Amino acid sequence: MKIKKALTLSLLSIILLTQANAKEKIYKLKLATTWGSSAVPLINASKNLASYVEKMSNGRLLIRVDSANKHKSPFGVFDMVKAGSYDMAHTSSYFYKGKDINMMPFTTMPFALTAPELNAWFYHAGGLDLMKKVYSKHGILAYPGGNTGVQMGGWFKEEIKTLDDLKGLKMRIPGFAGEIMTKLGVLVTNIAPGDLYTSLERGTIDALEWVGPGMDIKMGFHKVANYYYTGWHEPGPDTQFYINKKKFNKLPKDLQMILEVAMKASSSDMYTYNYHLSGLAWSKMKKDYPSIQIKSFSKEIVKELKKENQKLITKIKSKNPLFNEIITSQENYLKQVRPWTIISDYLYIKENKLSKIQK
């Protein structure tokens, strides 16, 4: 009799637990990306995020990822999230400097923090708090969404030897770097990723910067431009996850935490995967396209780039207290962390002469 009663109670408990689980509410979010469906690994960040949250929440939180191929507005995702037509987005803050220039430093600034340095600033030196301060007035929460590491300076059809070679050059280069290049006489434009190759091939532009070998090889830029310049403008460009603040606050606390952890994980995944892809791609490019020439801008050009960069930063800082706060925070952190970057990574490579492996 006792056994029968125990079995009945156990069966009742299982039924009640099953019913409780069946009644758990499922939360659904829509995410729009700036990237097309083939823009690996940029698009992977959102796909990984969706996969992580579904598994960690046991299906209670689902994210539908719409690439730019579907929503047709790659640079409109900020407004979409702000208006609530999409709950989330994956993009880069510096695309929206015209809407709020204070967002720009969270992607990257010329001659500034590298990817490891920027991540350390975000998580341990007040960067996340400053990002929250900037985005809160837009009704958006922003989180690091994956870094590409140092980006190359761009693909050029002709070699750039002097400052005069830049004058009148038509180039796609976004962010603060675009403003600096404008000061040097470059005709700057910002073209959506899906139109870059066609624009370069047809001569609509003479040069462009995208990311690095891992992403560039798929775009085919090396087929129409042989000069590949090393970087200066984006030493550690981070992408961002946006989420509508009201939508986030409606999520249960455990799902909020799952979402935040998943964003951090997918951000890390994107950085490491892109690093891996660039190494593989460069080996392939060297072998299959020996006409590609790696170049660095002359000391004369770099000196002028630095001068114009500092002039623009000083001008904006003087007029914008919040921008001044963000840039000053990054500059102070750079002074603190860069000596270690030099002692560790830079001197390790220099002293072990690893650069000779590439020759």
C-alpha positions in Angstrom: 0.0 0.0 0.0 2.9 2.4 0.9 4.6 1.5 -2.4 1.5 2.2 -4.4 1.0 5.5 -2.6 4.6 6.5 -3.2 4.4 5.7 -6.9 1.2 7.7 -7.1 2.8 10.7 -5.5 5.9 10.4 -7.8 3.7 10.2 -10.8 1.7 13.2 -9.6 4.9 15.2 -9.1 6.1 14.4 -12.6 2.8 15.5 -14.1 2.8 18.8 -12.2 6.4 19.4 -13.1 5.7 18.7 -16.8 2.7 21.0 -16.7 4.7 23.8 -15.1 7.4 23.5 -17.7 4.8 23.5 -20.5 3.4 26.7 -19.1 6.8 28.5 -19.2 6.6 31.6 -21.4 8.8 31.7 -24.5 10.4 35.0 -25.3 11.2 35.9 -28.9 13.5 38.6 -30.1 14.2 39.9 -33.6 17.8 40.9 -34.5 18.9 42.9 -37.5 22.5 42.8 -38.7 24.5 45.3 -40.8 26.1 42.4 -42.5 25.0 40.2 -45.4 24.4 36.5 -44.9 27.8 35.6 -46.4 29.9 38.1 -44.3 31.7 35.5 -42.3 32.6 35.8 -39.4 30.7 39.1 -38.8 27.4 37.3 -39.4 28.5 34.4 -37.1 28.4 36.6 -34.0 24.6 36.9 -34.2 24.0 33.3 -35.3 26.2 32.0 -32.4 24.3 34.3 -30.0 21.0 32.9 -31.1 22.2 29.3 -30.7 23.7 30.0 -27.3 20.7 31.6 -25.8 18.3 28.9 -27.1 20.4 26.2 -25.6 21.2 27.9 -22.3 17.6 28.9 -21.8 16.2 25.5 -22.7 14.2 27.1 -25.5 12.7 29.9 -23.4 14.6 32.6 -25.3 14.7 32.6 -29.1 16.4 35.1 -31.4 15.6 35.4 -35.1 18.5 36.8 -37.0 17.8 38.8 -40.1 20.8 39.7 -42.3 21.0 42.9 -44.4 19.9 40.7 -47.3 16.5 40.5 -45.7 15.8 43.9 -44.1 17.6 45.8 -46.9 18.9 48.6 -44.5 22.4 47.7 -43.4 23.0 51.2 -41.8 19.5 51.5 -40.5 19.7 49.0 -37.7 20.4 51.6 -35.0 17.1 53.4 -35.8 15.3 50.0 -36.0 16.3 49.1 -32.5 15.7 52.6 -31.2 12.2 52.6 -32.7 11.4 49.0 -31.6 10.8 47.6 -35.0 13.7 45.3 -34.2 14.6 44.2 -30.7 18.3 43.8 -31.3 21.0 44.5 -33.8 24.6 43.6 -34.5 26.6 46.5 -36.1 29.5 48.9 -35.5 29.0 52.1 -33.5 31.1 54.3 -35.8 28.6 54.0 -38.6 26.3 56.3 -36.6 28.7 59.1 -35.7 26.4 61.4 -37.6 23.6 60.6 -35.1 25.7 60.7 -32.0 29.5 61.2 -32.3 29.9 59.8 -28.8 29.2 56.3 -30.1 32.2 56.3 -32.4 35.0 55.5 -29.9 33.3 52.3 -28.8 34.2 50.8 -32.2 37.8 52.2 -32.6 39.8 55.3 -33.0 43.0 55.8 -35.1 46.3 55.2 -33.4 44.4 54.1 -30.3 43.7 50.8 -28.4 44.3 47.4 -29.9 41.7 44.6 -29.5 43.1 43.2 -26.2 43.6 46.7 -24.8 40.1 47.8 -25.8 38.5 44.7 -24.3 40.4 45.3 -21.1 39.2 48.9 -21.1 35.6 47.8 -21.6 35.5 45.2 -18.8 37.9 46.6 -16.3 38.5 50.3 -16.8 35.0 51.8 -17.1 34.4 51.4 -20.8 31.1 49.6 -20.4 29.8 52.2 -18.0 30.6 55.0 -20.5 28.9 53.0 -23.3 25.8 52.7 -21.1 25.9 56.4 -20.4 26.0 57.2 -24.2 23.3 54.8 -25.3 20.8 55.2 -22.5 19.5 58.4 -24.0 18.6 56.5 -27.1 16.8 53.8 -25.2 19.4 51.2 -26.2 21.7 48.9 -24.3 25.0 48.2 -26.1 27.5 45.5 -25.5 30.8 44.5 -27.2 30.0 42.3 -30.1 33.3 40.9 -31.4 36.6 42.5 -32.5 38.4 42.0 -35.8 41.8 43.0 -34.5 44.1 45.4 -36.3 42.5 46.1 -39.7 44.5 46.6 -42.9 44.8 50.1 -44.3 43.1 49.2 -47.5 43.3 48.0 -51.1 44.7 50.5 -53.6 44.9 50.2 -57.4 47.9 52.5 -57.5 50.9 52.7 -55.1 50.6 55.6 -52.6 54.1 57.1 -52.2 53.4 60.7 -51.2 50.7 63.0 -49.9 50.0 64.2 -53.4 49.0 60.6 -54.4 46.1 60.8 -51.9 44.6 64.1 -53.3 41.5 63.4 -55.3 41.6 59.6 -54.6 38.1 58.1 -54.2 38.0 55.8 -51.2 35.6 54.0 -49.1 36.7 54.4 -45.5 34.2 54.9 -42.6 34.4 56.4 -39.1 36.8 59.0 -37.9 39.5 57.8 -40.3 37.3 59.0 -43.2 37.3 62.5 -41.7 41.1 62.4 -41.4 41.5 61.2 -45.0 39.2 64.0 -46.2 41.6 66.5 -44.6 44.4 65.0 -46.8 42.4 65.5 -49.9 40.8 62.0 -50.3 37.2 61.9 -51.6 35.6 59.7 -49.0 32.5 57.7 -49.3 30.7 55.0 -47.2 29.4 52.1 -49.3 27.4 49.2 -48.0 29.5 46.0 -47.8 27.5 44.2 -50.5 28.4 46.9 -53.1 32.1 47.2 -52.3 33.6 44.9 -54.9 31.5 46.2 -57.8 32.4 49.8 -56.8 36.1 49.0 -56.9 35.9 47.0 -60.1 34.0 49.6 -62.0 36.1 52.5 -60.8 33.4 54.2 -58.7 36.1 54.2 -56.1 39.9 53.9 -56.4 40.6 52.3 -53.1 38.8 50.9 -50.1 39.4 49.4 -46.7 37.4 46.5 -45.4 38.9 44.3 -42.6 41.8 41.9 -43.2 42.7 38.8 -45.2 40.1 36.6 -43.5 37.2 38.6 -44.7 38.8 40.4 -47.7 39.6 37.3 -49.7 35.9 36.4 -50.0 35.2 39.8 -51.3 37.7 39.5 -54.1 39.4 42.9 -53.7 42.8 41.3 -54.5 41.6 40.6 -58.0 41.4 44.3 -59.0 43.7 46.1 -56.6 47.3 44.8 -56.0 48.5 47.2 -53.3 47.5 46.1 -49.8 48.4 48.7 -47.1 49.0 48.0 -43.4 46.7 49.6 -40.8 46.7 52.8 -38.8 43.0 53.8 -38.6 41.4 50.8 -36.9 43.8 49.2 -34.4 41.1 47.3 -32.5 37.6 47.8 -34.1 34.9 46.3 -32.0 31.4 45.5 -33.2 28.4 46.0 -31.0 25.2 44.2 -30.0 22.3 46.6 -29.5 19.1 45.7 -27.6 16.1 47.9 -27.0 16.2 48.8 -23.3 12.4 48.4 -22.8 12.5 45.0 -24.4 15.5 43.9 -22.3 13.8 45.0 -19.1 10.8 42.8 -19.9 12.9 39.7 -19.9 13.1 37.6 -16.6 16.3 38.2 -14.7 17.7 34.8 -15.6 17.2 35.4 -19.3 18.8 38.8 -19.1 21.9 37.1 -17.6 21.8 34.4 -20.2 21.7 37.0 -23.0 24.6 39.0 -21.5 26.8 35.9 -21.1 25.9 34.7 -24.6 26.8 38.1 -26.1 30.2 38.0 -24.3 30.8 34.4 -25.5 29.9 35.1 -29.2 32.0 38.3 -29.1 35.1 36.3 -28.1 34.3 33.6 -30.7 34.2 36.2 -33.5 37.6 37.6 -32.6 39.4 34.3 -32.4 37.7 32.9 -35.5 38.6 36.0 -37.5 42.2 35.8 -36.4 42.3 32.2 -37.5 40.7 33.0 -40.9 43.1 35.8 -41.6 46.1 33.5 -41.1 44.7 30.9 -43.5 43.6 33.5 -46.0 46.9 35.3 -46.1 48.7 32.0 -46.9 46.3 31.4 -49.7 46.6 34.9 -51.1 50.4 34.8 -51.1 50.4 31.5 -53.0 47.5 32.2 -55.5 48.0 35.9 -56.0 51.8 36.7 -55.9 51.1 40.1 -57.5 49.7 41.4 -54.2 52.2 43.8 -52.6 52.1 44.6 -48.9 52.9 48.2 -48.3 53.0 50.7 -45.4 52.3 54.4 -45.7 55.4 56.5 -45.7 56.6 58.3 -42.5 55.5 61.6 -44.2 51.9 60.3 -44.7 51.7 58.8 -41.2 52.9 62.0 -39.6 50.2 63.9 -41.4 47.6 61.4 -40.5 48.5 61.7 -36.8 48.5 65.5 -36.9 45.1 65.7 -38.5 43.8 63.0 -36.1 44.9 65.0 -33.1 43.5 68.2 -34.4 40.1 66.7 -35.0 40.0 65.0 -31.6 41.0 68.2 -29.8 38.3 70.1 -31.6 35.5 67.7 -30.7 36.7 67.3 -27.1 36.5 71.1 -26.6 32.9 71.2 -27.7 31.6 67.9 -26.3 32.1 67.1 -22.6 31.0 63.5 -23.0 33.2 62.8 -25.9 36.1 64.3 -24.0 35.3 62.0 -21.1 35.3 58.9 -23.3 38.5 59.8 -25.2 40.3 60.9 -22.1 39.5 57.6 -20.4 40.8 55.7 -23.4 43.9 57.9 -23.6 44.7 57.4 -20.0 44.2 53.7 -20.2 46.4 53.5 -23.3 49.2 55.2 -21.3 48.8 52.5 -18.6 48.4 49.4 -20.7 50.6 50.1 -23.8 53.9 49.6 -22.1 52.9 46.1 -21.2 51.7 45.4 -24.8 55.1 46.5 -26.0 57.0 44.4 -23.4 54.9 41.3 -24.1 53.6 41.0 -27.7 55.8 43.5 -29.5 59.2 42.6 -28.0 58.4 38.9 -28.2 57.9 39.1 -31.9 60.8 41.5 -32.5 63.4 39.7 -30.4 62.4 36.3 -31.9 62.4 37.7 -35.4 59.2 36.0 -36.3 58.6 38.6 -39.0 61.2 36.7 -41.1 58.8 33.8 -41.4 56.7 36.0 -43.7 59.5 36.7 -46.1 
